[in-house]
Amino acid sequence: MAWITIAAMYFITWWVVLFAVLPFGVRSQDENGSTEGGTDPGAPVLPRLLMKMMWTTIISAIVFDVLYGLIFSGIVSFDGLVKMFGVPEL
């Protein structure tokens, strides 16, 4: 597998995990009782983005290792995924 394919797989995995991690622990201004004028009541009080990016990196590394292991061992192949999802061959 080419290094660009590996980098693309990790990049996609990282972004999917980020969007899964973003809502964890978020309290809105409305829930906190401190709505400021001119802001949306659903805006987060303290988003903690750096902490979430750290957890995203850790979780996505684990998920990527599992995916890479499945593909490298031959249990899952790109050709098998193409057939499974019914993508027409060129």
N, C-alpha and C positions, 0 to 999 in steps of 0.2 A: 504494500500500500504506500502510495506517495506521501511525502510529508505534508503537501498542501491539502490532501484529503483528510489527513489526521488533524491538521489545524482547523479545517472547516468543520469537522465533526465536533471538535472541542468548542469552537466558537458558537455553534448552534446550540449545543448542550448547555453552555454557560448562560446564554440568553433565555432559554426555556426555564432553566432553574431560577434565574433572577426574577422572572415574572411570577414564579410560584412562591418565592420567598418574600417578595415586596409587601404583601398584606400582613405578614406576621408581626404582632406586637404594635400595630399602629392604632393610636387613639386620635380621633378627630377633635377639632376645637369644640364641637357641639357636645361630644361625650365628656370632654374635660371641663366644660363650663366656662371657657375663656375665649369666646368668639370675639375677634377683633373686627372693627369696622372696615368694610371694603374687601373682606376676604370671604371665601366660601366656608360655610360651617363644617363641611366635610373635609377641609384641608387638615393634614396631619399636624399635630403639635410638635412632635419630635420624630422625624422620619428615620434617623440613624442609618443613613445610606452606606457609610463606610463599613459599619458592622455587617450590614446585609450583603455587601459585596464580598466581604471576607467569608461569610457563611456560604454564599453562592459559589465561590471558588473551591471551597472544601467539598461541598456536596457534589458539584459538577465534576470534580476530579474523580470522586468515587463512582459516580454514574458513568463517566467516560471510560474508566478502567474496566467496568463490567461490560459495556458495549464493545470496547476494543477487544477484550478477551473473547467474547462470543464470536466476533467477526474473525479474529486471528485464528481461533481454534477450528473454524469451519462450521460451527453449529448454525450460524446465520451467515448468509452471503448476500451481496448486493443483487445478484441474479435471482435468488430466491425471493427477495423482497419485491423485485420488479414483477415477478410472476404472481406473488401473493396479492399485490394491489391492482393487478390487471392492467399495468401500463403496456401499451402496444409497443412491439419491437420495431425498430427502424429498418 
